[in-house]
């Protein structure tokens, strides 16, 4: 009996589908080498506690901010804006607290935003230490329209650097992606659920203090200063 004929192009399509089933990643899960050396400890991750300057001094957002999407969408790891800010990170054995507030360097600024902090907490069950990096669980976050899928999950990493700064890696996972099984002459035939695609982006924040006590506002109003006119 003759073996059933299998067109070469069908075998090629099947091989491509199998190859596409694996995970796909854009960007690196480690901070860029130009950020400098990573601080390390023998048996655990180094402390991430400190006060940091925003905007970043290197990496994403160091040279400007997007006009078509929010900065750190979904407020992950916390709410930030495309202007100068303080970021205060406190770490205890059971949680990490992240705070941010706007800086107004005008000596007579009375804006409440220069004194009040935004606030997010992550319990120790939401992150793990691996290779001197803290990795935080990904959660459902915002729209997936810019990532080619129907869903979006976002997590992040924190990495302490030897120069005192901190690297923040945003992990965006695009889910529910579909692709055509076969296309010819501009026409697609059939579809299949494609693999999730992970995108990594990194920012480096410079250290401005140890973070063991609340930092003073920068440029905020001080009693006795003249009021704006």
NORBELZI-V255085 format. One record per residue. RES is the residue in one small letter. SS is DSSP state (@ for helix, = for strand, . for the rest). OMEGA is omega in radians with two decimals (none if undefined). Layout:
res:RES ss:SS omega:OMEGA
res:RES ss:SS omega:OMEGA
This chain:
res:x ss:. omega:-3.11
res:x ss:. omega:3.09
res:x ss:. omega:3.10
res:x ss:. omega:-3.11
res:x ss:. omega:3.10
res:x ss:. omega:-3.12
res:x ss:. omega:-3.13
res:x ss:@ omega:-3.10
res:x ss:@ omega:3.10
res:x ss:@ omega:3.09
res:x ss:@ omega:3.14
res:x ss:@ omega:3.13
res:x ss:@ omega:3.14
res:x ss:@ omega:3.11
res:x ss:@ omega:3.14
res:x ss:@ omega:3.12
res:x ss:@ omega:3.12
res:x ss:@ omega:3.14
res:x ss:@ omega:-3.09
res:x ss:@ omega:-3.08
res:x ss:. omega:-3.12
res:x ss:. omega:3.13
res:x ss:. omega:3.12
res:x ss:= omega:-3.10
res:x ss:= omega:3.01
res:x ss:= omega:-3.06
res:x ss:. omega:-3.06
res:x ss:. omega:3.05
res:x ss:. omega:3.07
res:x ss:. omega:-3.13
res:x ss:. omega:3.13
res:x ss:. omega:-3.12
res:x ss:@ omega:-3.10
res:x ss:@ omega:3.06
res:x ss:@ omega:-3.11
res:x ss:. omega:-3.06
res:x ss:. omega:3.11
res:x ss:= omega:3.06
res:x ss:. omega:-3.09
res:x ss:. omega:3.01
res:x ss:. omega:-3.02
res:x ss:. omega:-3.00
res:x ss:. omega:-3.14
res:x ss:. omega:3.11
res:x ss:. omega:3.04
res:x ss:. omega:3.12
res:x ss:. omega:3.10
res:x ss:. omega:-3.03
res:x ss:. omega:3.10
res:x ss:= omega:3.01
res:x ss:= omega:-3.01
res:x ss:= omega:-3.11
res:x ss:= omega:3.00
res:x ss:= omega:0.28
res:x ss:. omega:-3.12
res:x ss:. omega:3.08
res:x ss:. omega:3.11
res:x ss:= omega:3.12
res:x ss:= omega:-3.11
res:x ss:. omega:3.12
res:x ss:. omega:3.13
res:x ss:. omega:-3.09
res:x ss:. omega:-3.14
res:x ss:. omega:-3.03
res:x ss:. omega:-3.12
res:x ss:. omega:3.08
res:x ss:. omega:-3.06
res:x ss:. omega:3.10
res:x ss:. omega:-3.13
res:x ss:. omega:3.04
res:x ss:. omega:-3.08
res:x ss:. omega:-3.06
res:x ss:@ omega:-3.12
res:x ss:@ omega:-3.10
res:x ss:@ omega:3.09
res:x ss:. omega:0.09
res:x ss:. omega:3.08
res:x ss:. omega:-3.10
res:x ss:. omega:3.04
res:x ss:. omega:-3.12
res:x ss:. omega:3.12
res:x ss:. omega:3.06
res:x ss:. omega:-3.06
res:x ss:. omega:-3.09
res:x ss:= omega:2.91
res:x ss:= omega:3.01
res:x ss:= omega:-3.08
res:x ss:= omega:-3.14
res:x ss:= omega:3.05
res:x ss:= omega:-3.11
res:x ss:= omega:3.03
res:x ss:= omega:-3.14
res:x ss:. omega:-3.05
res:x ss:. omega:3.12
res:x ss:= omega:3.02
res:x ss:= omega:3.12
res:x ss:= omega:3.11
res:x ss:= omega:3.12
res:x ss:= omega:3.06
res:x ss:= omega:3.03
res:x ss:= omega:-3.09
res:x ss:= omega:3.03
res:x ss:. omega:3.01
res:x ss:. omega:-3.01
res:x ss:. omega:3.06
res:x ss:. omega:-3.05
res:x ss:. omega:-3.10
res:x ss:. omega:-3.08
res:x ss:= omega:3.11
res:x ss:. omega:-3.08
res:x ss:. omega:-3.12
res:x ss:@ omega:-3.10
res:x ss:@ omega:3.12
res:x ss:@ omega:3.11
res:x ss:. omega:-3.07
res:x ss:. omega:-3.11
res:x ss:. omega:2.80
res:x ss:= omega:-2.93
res:x ss:= omega:3.00
res:x ss:= omega:3.13
res:x ss:= omega:3.05
res:x ss:= omega:3.11
res:x ss:= omega:-3.07
res:x ss:@ omega:3.11
res:x ss:@ omega:-3.09
res:x ss:@ omega:3.14
res:x ss:= omega:3.14
res:x ss:= omega:3.14
res:x ss:= omega:3.10
res:x ss:= omega:3.09
res:x ss:. omega:3.11
res:x ss:. omega:3.11
res:x ss:= omega:3.00
res:x ss:= omega:3.12
res:x ss:= omega:-3.07
res:x ss:= omega:-3.09
res:x ss:= omega:3.08
res:x ss:= omega:3.13
res:x ss:= omega:3.09
res:x ss:= omega:-3.01
res:x ss:. omega:2.90
res:x ss:. omega:-3.08
res:x ss:. omega:3.11
res:x ss:. omega:-2.99
res:x ss:@ omega:-3.10
res:x ss:@ omega:-3.08
res:x ss:@ omega:3.01
res:x ss:. omega:3.13
res:x ss:. omega:3.09
res:x ss:. omega:3.12
res:x ss:= omega:-3.13
res:x ss:= omega:3.04
res:x ss:= omega:-3.08
res:x ss:= omega:3.01
res:x ss:= omega:-3.14
res:x ss:= omega:3.05
res:x ss:= omega:2.99
res:x ss:= omega:-3.10
res:x ss:= omega:3.11
res:x ss:= omega:-3.13
res:x ss:= omega:-3.09
res:x ss:. omega:3.13
res:x ss:. omega:3.11
res:x ss:. omega:3.11
res:x ss:. omega:-3.14
res:x ss:= omega:3.07
res:x ss:= omega:3.12
res:x ss:= omega:3.13
res:x ss:= omega:3.13
res:x ss:= omega:-3.12
res:x ss:= omega:3.14
res:x ss:= omega:-3.08
res:x ss:= omega:3.12
res:x ss:= omega:-3.09
res:x ss:= omega:3.10
res:x ss:. omega:-3.12
res:x ss:. omega:3.11
res:x ss:= omega:3.10
res:x ss:= omega:3.10
res:x ss:= omega:3.08
res:x ss:= omega:-3.09
res:x ss:= omega:3.10
res:x ss:= omega:-3.14
res:x ss:= omega:3.11
res:x ss:. omega:3.13
res:x ss:. omega:3.14
res:x ss:= omega:3.13
res:x ss:= omega:-3.13
res:x ss:= omega:3.09
res:x ss:= omega:3.10
res:x ss:= omega:3.08
res:x ss:= omega:3.12
res:x ss:= omega:-3.12
res:x ss:. omega:3.14
res:x ss:. omega:3.00
res:x ss:. omega:3.11
res:x ss:= omega:-3.13
res:x ss:= omega:3.10
res:x ss:= omega:3.08
res:x ss:= omega:3.00
res:x ss:= omega:-3.01
res:x ss:= omega:3.03
res:x ss:= omega:3.07
res:x ss:= omega:3.10
res:x ss:= omega:3.13
res:x ss:. omega:3.11
res:x ss:= omega:3.06
res:x ss:= omega:3.14
res:x ss:= omega:-3.07
res:x ss:. omega:3.08
res:x ss:. omega:3.14
res:x ss:. omega:3.02
res:x ss:. omega:-3.10
res:x ss:. omega:3.12
res:x ss:. omega:3.10
res:x ss:. omega:3.05
res:x ss:. omega:3.12
res:x ss:. omega:3.08
res:x ss:. omega:-3.13
res:x ss:= omega:3.13
res:x ss:. omega:3.05
res:x ss:. omega:-3.14
res:x ss:. omega:-3.12
res:x ss:. omega:3.12
res:x ss:. omega:3.14
res:x ss:. omega:3.14
res:x ss:. omega:3.08
res:x ss:. omega:3.12
res:x ss:. omega:none
